[in-house]
Amino acid sequence: MPSSTGNAVIGRAKFGGNSVDYLDGTVDQVHFFDRSLGAEEVRTLYASGR
């Protein structure tokens, strides 16, 4: 399993301080935002395919 040291980890969970429930698949097109997006912003992003 790849290791991760940052605050944002995709594809696994933590339980009791241990990494568990690793994703058995592929994650594509992940985007992080510094705020919550409004409904119209989400619709626009979805429609653009980004």
Rosetta blueprint (number, residue, H / E / L):
1 M L
2 P L
3 S L
4 S L
5 T L
6 G L
7 N L
8 A L
9 V L
10 I L
11 G L
12 R L
13 A E
14 K E
15 F E
16 G L
17 G L
18 N E
19 S E
20 V E
21 D L
22 Y L
23 L L
24 D L
25 G L
26 T L
27 V L
28 D L
29 Q L
30 V L
31 H L
32 F L
33 F L
34 D L
35 R L
36 S L
37 L L
38 G L
39 A H
40 E H
41 E H
42 V H
43 R H
44 T H
45 L H
46 Y H
47 A H
48 S H
49 G L
50 R L
